[in-house]
Protein backbone atom coordinates (compact mmCIF):
# COMPACT_ATOMS: atom_id res chain seq x y z
CA UNK A 1 0.00 0.00 0.00
CA UNK A 2 1.12 3.55 -0.69
CA UNK A 3 0.23 4.58 2.87
CA UNK A 4 2.51 1.88 4.30
CA UNK A 5 5.35 2.92 1.99
CA UNK A 6 5.00 6.57 3.02
CA UNK A 7 4.84 5.58 6.70
CA UNK A 8 8.08 3.60 6.39
CA UNK A 9 9.71 6.45 4.48
CA UNK A 10 8.82 8.97 7.19
CA UNK A 11 10.06 6.55 9.86
CA UNK A 12 13.42 6.11 8.14
CA UNK A 13 13.73 9.85 7.55
CA UNK A 14 12.96 10.58 11.21
CA UNK A 15 15.51 7.96 12.30
CA UNK A 16 18.23 9.50 10.09
CA UNK A 17 17.50 12.99 11.40
CA UNK A 18 17.64 11.83 15.02
CA UNK A 19 20.67 9.54 14.75
CA UNK A 20 24.15 11.00 15.48
CA UNK A 21 25.22 9.78 12.03
CA UNK A 22 23.27 12.73 10.62
CA UNK A 23 26.05 14.97 11.94
CA UNK A 24 28.64 12.98 9.98
CA UNK A 25 29.54 12.59 6.28
CA UNK A 26 25.92 11.93 5.29
CA UNK A 27 24.92 15.48 6.16
CA UNK A 28 27.95 16.81 4.28
CA UNK A 29 26.95 14.91 1.13
CA UNK A 30 23.35 16.14 1.23
CA UNK A 31 24.09 19.71 2.34
CA UNK A 32 27.63 20.74 1.29
CA UNK A 33 26.56 24.39 1.15
CA UNK A 34 25.67 24.53 4.85
CA UNK A 35 28.96 22.86 5.82
CA UNK A 36 30.87 25.53 3.89
C-alpha positions as CSV (number, residue, x, y, z in Angstrom):
1,X,0.0,0.0,0.0
2,X,1.1,3.6,-0.7
3,X,0.2,4.6,2.9
4,X,2.5,1.9,4.3
5,X,5.3,2.9,2.0
6,X,5.0,6.6,3.0
7,X,4.8,5.6,6.7
8,X,8.1,3.6,6.4
9,X,9.7,6.5,4.5
10,X,8.8,9.0,7.2
11,X,10.1,6.6,9.9
12,X,13.4,6.1,8.1
13,X,13.7,9.8,7.6
14,X,13.0,10.6,11.2
15,X,15.5,8.0,12.3
16,X,18.2,9.5,10.1
17,X,17.5,13.0,11.4
18,X,17.6,11.8,15.0
19,X,20.7,9.5,14.7
20,X,24.2,11.0,15.5
21,X,25.2,9.8,12.0
22,X,23.3,12.7,10.6
23,X,26.0,15.0,11.9
24,X,28.6,13.0,10.0
25,X,29.5,12.6,6.3
26,X,25.9,11.9,5.3
27,X,24.9,15.5,6.2
28,X,27.9,16.8,4.3
29,X,26.9,14.9,1.1
30,X,23.3,16.1,1.2
31,X,24.1,19.7,2.3
32,X,27.6,20.7,1.3
33,X,26.6,24.4,1.2
34,X,25.7,24.5,4.9
35,X,29.0,22.9,5.8
36,X,30.9,25.5,3.9
